[in-house]
């Protein structure tokens, strides 16, 4: 009988390890009755080979891979189903109305960047792995939708999350825990437009990340003349309120 060997997540290896795995497959790939299915981000693996000075990296891969089958993006309905399954996997207490007036926040979040950033099922799995870790500590303090948004920044927009930790006033207008100063919060957020743009542009899907940031932090949307619901309410657990953000960052 035939043997099929599946090798998944090659793009999670460091460049040298990815190259070594490709070399191993090339060395033993011609054995009779053995086939290989390799799952990888082709651009990452090609770049890894380029970084290691492998001559004609793309051609090198073509000698190994006979058939390439790009994975199609998730349909909108599949993204909805995966998100609902993820939400249903959370503890029952996570869904209780700990904070008022947030019935529509999940839907608004989904349509403002989150759905686009969930490109593959693995993205949804990673998102809810983080949510399950941080949600118990933020329960009753941050709205669940805002926790989802924060987790999305952590998993899909690392540079933005790093900036949020380092310079939170770039998103909310003043450093959480400090007293409001003479300068308007809107002006403070505008001052950080360049550094914020650089962090967003460093992400793989900057337009979707910007949409998510503008939804989570209405002052950012205002500074960019983008549409915003312009509601930042402490008692509703909005991440954009400096004191609620302080709780999240302390966690």
ABEGO torsion letter per residue (X at the ends): XBBBBBBBGAAABBAAAAAAAAAAAAAAAABBGBBBBBBBBAAAAAAAAAAAGBBGAAAAAAAABABBBBBBBBBAAAAAAAAAAAAAABBAAAABBABBGAAAAAAAAAABGAAAABABAAAAAAAAAAAAAAAAAABGABBAAAAAAAAAAAAABAAAAAAAAABAAAAAGBBBGBBBBABBAAAAAAAAAAAAAAAAAABABAAAAAAAAAAABAAAAAAAGBBBAGBBBAAAGBAABAAAAAAAAAX
